[in-house]
């Protein structure tokens, strides 16, 4: 196998320095806490504040919250478009992409669409809206977050600040109990625990175990800020450490994720897909959304959320290889080809071009660690720890076998057709004989 030396722009930071930075960020956002001063009775129904509804998971959450009988209103808070696309148009496109009837969902009188700058004080809302939220919101589902595995921890500070503002907004509530702040976290907070003797429990984790990259590090910071609020205020947060989300009911899967990066690089540059002899617990986005909604009044703070019935990697990659008409090769062979594909990439412009045509190469440090970490017991195919799901299975009926069956080859082919439908993947369809 090729030597594991990072290429330009892909350096590996010092772990001790990262841990110190993580702890410092938690301390910075945990210096003081507002006092909750209730002044209104509890409402009969739930009012939800949902952030980040223009992504696939957020659009699915919105589409499933609308028909939920216990939900009276949904404040949908999205960031402003950098290109000026109207919010309603963006939201309709997101809901349609997630496989729902956008006209039906967004015609609901329950929905209040808001466009703002989330890291600003009070998440950028007007005094009038803040007063409405103070008097009515019972749950805050915080899903908006930068998904970029090449950004260092410091680059996620606006996301951490947004969570802090939401906690302060919750404690400003006039209701007898502050809103439940629900945070979509990540299984990456367990990614680097060196010794595993069984499934990792639904408890707080050590900072060092989350140091695989800025994304997981920042979510560990957010979890610990929520824990500080829970220890020092009446806030009762809930966070869901979500594993790999796969395509939902129509195959919709975020094209910037690492799995589609493998597929795109394999088709565009490598001419093969990797084979691995390990399980994957990837869980459809619509099941994740249903489970999160069911967890909104959970008695537990920490939840793990992945597929409770994993399947073998090759159960999904074999049909994708067959559909794409490329071979399935040993992982080491695939990784060598990926390493070779990036040897000529040097300049910033070449790196940017590589992100478009060969996105797996930009995640090369992650893929280099797959085989070594996967050889350890109690780990999944890409080194992720096997997670205990006792809390989640107790409170989320949608994780049962009937509503959450194992993934099949049909699911894998559906993902490919979704990526092709949005223009990020092309392959030659062979005529039937």
C-alpha positions, -999 to +999 in steps of 0.1 A: +000+000+000+011+035-007+029+055+021+005+076+043+019+110+037-006+139+034-006+159+002-006+197+001-037+211+018-043+179+037-022+182+069-030+164+101-032+187+132-017+179+166-041+160+188-032+176+221-036+211+206-070+201+192-082+188+226-071+220+243-090+240+217-121+219+221-121+223+259-114+260+255-144+264+232-167+247+257-154+269+285-159+301+264-196+292+258-203+281+294-192+311+314-227+323+324-263+311+321-296+331+318-322+326+345-355+310+334-385+332+345-418+315+335-449+337+333-474+317+311-493+284+314-482+254+294-498+251+259-521+223+249-501+215+217-464+216+207-448+244+188-416+236+170-386+258+160-367+239+133-334+250+119-318+239+086-349+227+067-333+232+032-312+201+035-325+166+029-329+157+066-344+191+075-368+190+047-379+155+057-383+166+093-405+195+082-426+173+059-432+148+087-439+175+114-467+191+094-491+161+096-482+154+133-514+160+152-497+172+184-479+200+165-497+233+162-470+255+146-436+251+131-412+281+129-388+271+101-355+290+104-331+289+075-300+309+067-302+336+040-293+324+005-259+337-006-272+338-042-305+356-034-328+327-042-362+333-025-367+313+007-400+298-004-384+286-036-355+270-018-378+253+007-401+239-020-371+226-040-357+209-008-391+193+001-395+180-034-360+167-036-366+148-003-396+130-021-426+149-007-454+170-023-439+204-018-472+222-025-491+201+000-464+205+027-458+242+023-495+252+020-499+241+057-510+270+079-488+255+106-456+267+089-439+300+095-409+304+071-381+326+084-348+336+068-321+349+091-284+348+100-283+321+127-250+330+145-263+365+153-277+375+187-311+358+192-304+340+159-311+372+141-348+374+148-368+405+153-381+415+188-417+406+177-407+371+166-386+365+197-417+374+218-438+350+198-413+322+203-408+330+240-446+325+245-452+294+224-422+272+214-420+239+232-393+222+212-362+234+193-349+210+167-314+223+157-304+206+125-286+234+106-249+227+105-220+230+082-211+196+067-175+199+055-149+173+066-120+195+055-128+225+078-108+227+111-125+232+144-122+270+144-142+271+112-173+257+130-174+285+156-204+301+140-223+268+143-213+265+180-224+301+186-258+294+170-264+265+194-255+288+223-279+314+211-307+288+209-300+276+244-303+313+256-335+317+236-349+286+252-342+299+287-359+331+278-391+312+274-422+324+293-435+288+295-433+268+328-407+245+313-380+257+288-383+242+253-365+209+248-334+218+227-328+188+204-294+188+186-284+166+157-250+154+167-227+128+151-214+093+158-179+108+151-177+117+188-167+081+193-145+078+162-111+076+179-117+056+211-087+033+209-100+002+228-136-011+225-149-041+245-185-038+233-210-013+219-202+022+231-229+034+256-252+065+253-231+086+277-208+117+274-174+110+257-138+121+262-126+149+239-098+128+226-122+103+211-137+129+188-105+142+172-109+127+137-117+161+122-132+195+128-168+184+121-169+157+149-148+179+172-172+208+170-202+185+176-184+172+207-181+208+218-218+214+212-227+183+232-207+194+261-221+230+260-256+214+262-244+193+291-232+224+309-266+240+304-283+209+317-261+210+348-266+247+355-301+255+343-336+240+340-328+232+303-333+195+295-315+191+261-316+160+239-289+152+214-289+124+188-256+110+177-266+102+142-245+076+122-244+076+084-277+088+069-284+070+036-310+079+010-345+084+021-378+072+006-369+083-029-331+077-026-323+113-018-288+113-002-267+145+003-243+144-027-215+160-007-213+131+018-184+107+019-203+077+004-213+096-028-177+109-029-165+073-031-190+066-059-182+098-079-144+093-077-147+057-086-168+064-117-149+096-128-113+086-120-106+052-105-127+027-126-135+005-096-154+004-063-139-008-030-149-041-013-148-045+025-157-074+047-175-054+074-210-042+082-226-008+077-254+006+098-265+032+073-300+044+081-325+061+057-331+098+062-369+094+066-364+069+094-340+093+111-365+121+109-393+099+123-371+088+152-361+124+160-397+135+161-405+105+184-376+115+207-388+150+214-400+143+249-374+116+257-363+113+294-327+108+282-302+134+271-280+111+249-292+090+220-274+069+194-292+068+160-281+043+134-296+013+117-303-013+143-300-041+117-268-034+097-259-052+065-226-062+049-208-035+029-208-056-002-245-062+000-248-026-011-216-021-031-220-052-053-252-040-069-238-005-073-207-019-091-230-040-113-252-010-122-222+012-129-204-015-149-172-013-129-154-040-109-155-044-071-118-047-059-101-051-025-102-019-005-064-017-005-064-018-044-090+010-045-071+031-020-039+027-040-057+040-071-071+069-051-036+078-038-023+077-073-051+099-086-040+127-064-002+126-070-003+154-096-026+177-077-005+205-062-019+240-068-050+255-051-069+255-084-061+218-089-073+210-054-106+229-061-110+210-094-104+178-076-132+185-052-156+184-081-143+155-101-125+134-075-141+143-042-129+111-024-093+123-028-101+154-006-110+129+021-079+108+017-068+110+053-101+095+064-099+067+038-063+059+048-075+050+083-103+027+073-085-007+071-064-003+103-094+009+124-118-016+109-095-045+119-103-037+156-132-055+173-165-037+178-161-014+148-180-010+116-167-008+080-151+026+082-139+025+117-170+038+134-177+023+168-207+000+172-231+020+192-255+009+219-290+021+211-310+013+243-323+048+248-333+053+211-350+019+208-370+026+239-384+059+228-386+056+190-410+030+177-400+038+141-367+020+147-386-013+149-381-040+123-414-034+105-408+003+098-370+000+096-361-031+076-325-039+065-312-021+035-312-041+002-297-039-033-329-020-044-319+008-019-284+010-033-296+013-069-321+039-058-293+061-044-274+059-077-305+070-097-311+099-073-275+111-078-279+108-115-312+127-114-296+157-097-266+157-121-237+147-099-232+112-113-232+098-148-228+064-162-234+046-195-266+025-194-262-007-213-290-018-236-307-051-227-300-079-251 
